[in-house]
Amino acid sequence: MPSLIRFLVIVGLLAGLVYGGMIALVTFVEPQPREMIQQIPPARLNK
């Protein structure tokens, strides 16, 4: 097996593993909604 083909197969397998990991995260991890509060200084509002 030439080294280019071997390299492409390994890169393809790694890309498949990363893609599978992303699909697993999307499927099994549910984000927890929470309220966000950010204070804005009054000087910034008067521009």
GIMO-V105978 format. One record per residue. N is the residue number from 1. RES is the residue in one small letter. D_CENTER is the distance of its C-alpha to the mean C-alpha in Angstrom with 1 decimal. Layout:
N/RES/D_CENTER  N/RES/D_CENTER
//
This chain:
1/m/33.9  2/p/33.4  3/s/30.8  4/l/28.9  5/i/28.5  6/r/27.5  7/f/24.8  8/l/23.4  9/v/23.5  10/i/21.6  11/v/18.9  12/g/18.7  13/l/18.6  14/l/15.7  15/a/13.7  16/g/14.8  17/l/13.8  18/v/10.1  19/y/10.3  20/g/12.2  21/g/10.0  22/m/7.2  23/i/10.4  24/a/11.7  25/l/9.1  26/v/9.7  27/t/13.3  28/f/14.2  29/v/12.5  30/e/14.2  31/p/13.4  32/q/16.7  33/p/18.0  34/r/20.0  35/e/22.2  36/m/21.4  37/i/24.5  38/q/24.8  39/q/28.3  40/i/29.5  41/p/32.6  42/p/35.7  43/a/36.4  44/r/33.2  45/l/34.3  46/n/37.7  47/k/36.6
//
